[in-house]
Amino acid sequence: MGSQSGISLWSRILTGDGLRKSRFHTYSGRRIDAAGMLFLPRALWSTCLLKLFGYRQRRPWLGYRAVRYLDGLIQRDWNILEFGSGMSSLFFAQRCRHLVSVESDPEWFAQMQKEFERRAVRNVDYRIRTEADYVIHPDLPAGTFDLVIVDGLVRDQAAVVAVEKVKPGGYVFYDNSDVPWSEFQAARQTLIEAAEEGGVRLFDDFCPFQVQVNESMLVRIRREGRVGQAEVIDDSRAAPSLPR
């Protein structure tokens, strides 16, 4: 994330975008742990395939350890809402009962529609929206979804809608959760304030198609009648499992 203008070649090589200490640090300044470094070869390989041959691996464009955790969390009878579509949409659709996925790019929307058809994926309600109506979905009742993914446009607004649409005790997964832009930070704060006690878990990860560490956040939303201060569990490496 971030602008590439105005930074030196060395800074670009070292940090990726000039906004972090190095490619091995999150925007918040945490260096990835040794276990996370094991995924660096995968990130390098997928990036080389994309840059040199234009080949995108058919896997979620999310942190490797976050994906592994979500794979164990999602249940077959879940309903999932996703702001921002991609290969992650296939991943979620294959693991849940029903997926509503929202996209803003018409070309990418058409490409993913073909991908759904090619793979005979029939449990996806795929929606194209502009930025102005990206989070406006009056046909989706509040408290409907077991999991909401925030990984697209207007993340501050999407986070508010995510808290509304998710079931009490359900989950919101927020990618790029420490990007230092006001929109991203507002979304982060909204989710932390809505979390149950001990219900925020951070993942510091390498991801496909980029060689830099990304932070993502999984939040369990308060159940009705349970209000408390959310504790942020810093990084997946030492965190106990969230309650199921």
VENVENMO-V711362 format. One record per pair of residues at least 12 apart in sequence whose ideal C-beta (glycine too) atoms are under 8 Angstrom apart, sorted by the first residue. I is the first residue (numbers start at 1). J is the second residue. D is the distance in Angstrom with one decimal. If there is no record, write none. Layout:
I&J&D, I&J&D
This chain:
1&17&6.4, 1&19&7.5, 1&176&6.2, 1&179&5.0, 1&181&7.8, 2&17&3.7, 2&18&6.7, 2&19&4.6, 2&179&7.8, 3&17&7.3, 4&17&6.5, 4&18&7.8, 6&18&7.7, 15&212&7.8, 16&210&7.5, 16&211&7.3, 16&212&4.2, 17&212&7.7, 19&180&6.5, 20&212&7.3, 20&213&7.9, 23&211&5.8, 23&212&4.2, 23&213&6.8, 24&37&7.8, 24&212&7.9, 24&213&5.9, 25&213&6.1, 26&178&5.5, 26&204&5.6, 26&213&5.4, 26&214&7.4, 26&215&4.5, 27&178&4.5, 27&179&5.9, 27&180&5.4, 27&215&6.9, 28&178&4.5, 28&215&6.5, 30&204&5.8, 30&215&7.7, 30&234&7.7, 30&235&7.1, 31&213&7.9, 32&204&5.2, 32&205&7.6, 32&206&7.3, 32&213&4.8, 33&204&7.2, 33&235&7.0, 33&237&5.1, 35&65&8.0, 35&237&5.6, 36&65&6.8, 36&204&6.0, 36&205&6.3, 36&206&6.6, 36&213&7.4, 36&237&7.2, 39&64&4.4, 39&65&7.3, 39&205&7.0, 39&206&4.5, 40&206&5.7, 40&211&7.5, 42&64&6.5, 42&206&7.0, 42&208&7.2, 43&64&7.9, 43&206&4.0, 43&207&6.4, 43&208&6.6, 43&209&7.8, 43&210&6.8, 43&211&5.3, 44&211&5.9, 46&208&4.2, 46&209&5.3, 47&208&7.7, 47&209&5.5, 47&210&6.2, 47&211&5.5, 50&209&5.1, 56&87&7.2, 56&209&7.0, 57&87&7.7, 57&208&5.9, 58&87&5.6, 58&90&6.9, 59&87&5.8, 59&91&7.4, 59&208&5.9, 60&86&7.4, 60&87&5.5, 60&88&3.8, 60&91&4.6, 60&208&7.7, 61&86&5.3, 61&87&5.9, 61&88&6.2, 61&207&6.3, 61&208&5.7, 61&209&6.4, 62&88&5.8, 62&151&7.6, 62&175&5.9, 62&205&7.8, 62&207&6.3, 62&216&6.5, 63&175&7.9, 63&203&5.1, 63&204&7.7, 63&205&2.6, 63&206&6.9, 63&207&5.3, 63&214&5.5, 63&216&5.3, 64&205&5.6, 64&206&6.1, 64&207&7.0, 64&208&8.0, 65&203&5.5, 65&205&5.1, 65&236&5.4, 66&173&7.4, 66&203&4.1, 66&205&5.7, 66&216&4.9, 66&218&7.3, 66&236&7.4, 67&91&7.1, 69&203&7.1, 69&218&7.1, 69&236&6.5, 70&173&6.7, 70&218&7.7, 71&91&8.0, 71&95&7.1, 73&147&7.9, 73&171&7.2, 73&242&7.8, 73&244&7.4, 74&92&7.2, 74&95&4.5, 74&96&5.9, 74&147&6.7, 75&96&7.6, 75&146&7.2, 76&95&7.0, 76&96&6.9, 76&97&6.5, 77&96&7.8, 77&97&5.2, 78&95&7.7, 78&96&4.4, 78&97&6.1, 78&145&8.0, 78&146&4.0, 78&147&6.1, 79&96&6.7, 79&97&6.1, 79&98&4.9, 79&99&7.8, 79&100&7.8, 79&144&6.2, 79&145&5.0, 79&146&5.7, 80&92&5.1, 80&96&4.8, 80&98&7.4, 80&99&4.9, 80&100&7.3, 80&145&6.2, 80&146&6.7, 80&147&4.7, 80&148&7.3, 80&149&7.0, 81&99&7.8, 81&100&4.9, 81&101&8.0, 81&102&7.8, 81&140&7.0, 81&144&7.7, 81&145&4.6, 81&147&7.6, 81&148&4.6, 81&149&7.1, 81&162&7.3, 81&165&5.7, 81&166&7.8, 82&99&6.3, 82&100&6.9, 82&101&4.4, 82&102&6.7, 82&148&7.6, 82&149&4.2, 82&151&7.3, 83&102&5.1, 83&134&7.3, 83&135&7.2, 83&148&7.5, 83&149&6.3, 83&150&5.4, 83&151&6.3, 83&152&4.1, 83&153&7.4, 83&155&7.9, 83&158&4.6, 83&162&7.5, 84&102&7.2, 84&103&7.3, 84&149&7.0, 84&150&7.6, 84&151&3.8, 84&152&2.9, 84&153&7.5, 84&175&7.9, 85&101&4.5, 85&102&7.1, 85&103&4.4, 85&108&7.2, 85&109&7.5, 85&112&5.4, 85&126&7.1, 85&152&7.8, 86&108&7.8, 86&112&7.2, 88&149&7.1, 88&151&7.4, 89&101&4.9, 89&112&6.5, 89&116&7.8, 89&124&6.8, 89&126&7.8, 90&115&6.8, 90&116&7.8, 90&119&6.7, 90&121&6.7, 92&147&7.9, 92&149&7.3, 93&116&7.7, 93&121&5.1, 93&123&5.7, 93&124&5.1, 94&121&7.6, 96&123&7.4, 96&146&7.8, 96&147&7.7, 97&123&6.6, 98&123&5.3, 98&124&7.9, 98&125&7.2, 99&123&6.2, 99&124&4.8, 99&125&7.1, 100&124&7.7, 100&125&4.5, 100&127&6.9, 100&137&7.6, 100&140&6.6, 100&145&7.8, 101&124&5.9, 101&125&7.3, 101&126&5.3, 101&127&7.0, 102&127&5.0, 102&129&5.6, 102&134&6.5, 102&135&7.9, 102&137&7.6, 102&152&6.5, 103&126&7.0, 103&127&7.0, 103&128&5.7, 103&129&7.3, 103&152&7.5, 104&128&7.4, 104&129&5.8, 104&130&6.7, 104&131&6.4, 104&134&6.0, 104&152&6.5, 104&153&5.3, 106&128&6.3, 109&126&7.2, 109&128&4.7, 112&126&7.0, 113&126&6.4, 131&153&5.3, 131&154&6.3, 134&152&7.0, 134&153&4.9, 134&154&5.5, 134&157&7.4, 134&158&7.3, 135&154&6.3, 135&157&4.8, 135&158&5.3, 135&160&7.8, 135&161&4.5, 137&161&7.7, 137&165&7.9, 140&165&5.9, 141&165&7.9, 142&164&5.1, 142&165&6.2, 143&164&8.0, 143&165&7.3, 143&166&7.2, 143&167&5.1, 143&168&6.7, 144&165&5.8, 144&166&8.0, 144&167&7.1, 145&165&5.2, 145&166&5.2, 145&167&6.5, 145&170&6.3, 146&166&7.4, 146&167&6.0, 146&170&5.0, 146&171&7.0, 147&166&7.3, 147&170&6.3, 147&171&4.8, 147&172&7.4, 147&173&6.6, 148&162&4.0, 148&165&5.9, 148&166&5.0, 148&170&7.5, 148&171&7.5, 148&172&4.9, 148&173&7.4, 149&172&7.8, 149&173&5.1, 149&175&7.5, 150&162&5.5, 150&172&6.4, 150&173&7.1, 150&174&4.6, 150&175&7.1, 150&187&6.3, 150&191&7.8, 151&173&7.8, 151&174&7.6, 151&175&4.2, 151&176&7.4, 154&183&7.1, 155&174&7.6, 155&183&5.5, 155&184&5.7, 155&186&7.8, 155&187&4.1, 156&182&7.8, 156&183&4.8, 156&184&7.7, 156&186&3.9, 156&187&4.9, 156&190&7.1, 158&187&6.8, 159&172&7.3, 159&174&6.9, 159&186&7.4, 159&187&3.7, 159&188&7.7, 159&190&4.2, 159&191&5.4, 160&190&5.8, 162&191&7.4, 163&190&6.6, 163&191&7.1, 163&194&4.5, 163&221&6.2, 166&221&5.3, 167&221&7.7, 168&221&6.4, 168&222&6.7, 168&223&4.5, 168&224&4.9, 169&196&7.6, 169&220&6.8, 169&221&6.7, 169&222&7.8, 169&223&4.4, 170&220&7.4, 170&221&5.5, 171&218&6.1, 171&219&6.6, 171&220&5.5, 171&221&7.1, 171&242&8.0, 172&191&5.6, 172&194&7.8, 172&218&7.5, 172&219&4.7, 172&221&6.4, 173&216&6.8, 173&217&7.4, 173&218&5.2, 173&219&7.7, 174&187&6.4, 174&188&6.9, 174&191&5.8, 174&216&6.5, 174&217&4.6, 174&218&7.8, 174&219&6.9, 175&214&7.3, 175&216&4.8, 176&214&6.3, 176&215&7.2, 176&216&7.0, 177&202&7.3, 177&215&5.2, 177&216&5.6, 177&217&3.9, 178&215&4.3, 188&217&6.9, 191&217&6.8, 191&219&4.6, 192&219&7.1, 192&230&5.2, 192&232&6.9, 193&230&7.3, 194&219&7.0, 194&221&5.4, 194&222&6.4, 195&219&4.7, 195&220&6.2, 195&221&6.6, 195&222&6.7, 195&230&3.7, 196&220&5.4, 196&221&6.8, 196&222&4.4, 196&223&6.6, 196&226&5.7, 196&228&6.8, 196&230&6.9, 197&226&7.5, 197&228&3.9, 197&229&6.5, 197&230&6.3, 197&231&6.2, 198&230&7.4, 198&231&4.7, 198&233&7.1, 198&242&7.9, 199&219&6.1, 199&220&3.6, 199&221&7.4, 199&222&7.5, 199&230&5.9, 199&231&7.7, 199&242&6.6, 200&217&6.4, 200&218&7.6, 200&219&5.3, 200&220&7.8, 200&230&5.1, 200&231&6.8, 200&232&4.5, 200&233&6.3, 201&217&7.0, 201&218&4.7, 201&219&7.8, 201&233&4.7, 201&236&6.5, 201&239&5.5, 201&242&6.0, 202&215&6.1, 202&216&7.4, 202&217&5.6, 202&232&6.6, 202&233&6.5, 202&234&5.7, 202&235&5.4, 202&236&7.0, 202&239&8.0, 203&215&6.9, 203&216&4.8, 203&217&7.4, 203&218&7.2, 203&235&7.1, 203&236&4.7, 204&235&5.3, 204&236&7.6, 218&242&7.1, 220&242&5.6, 220&243&7.4
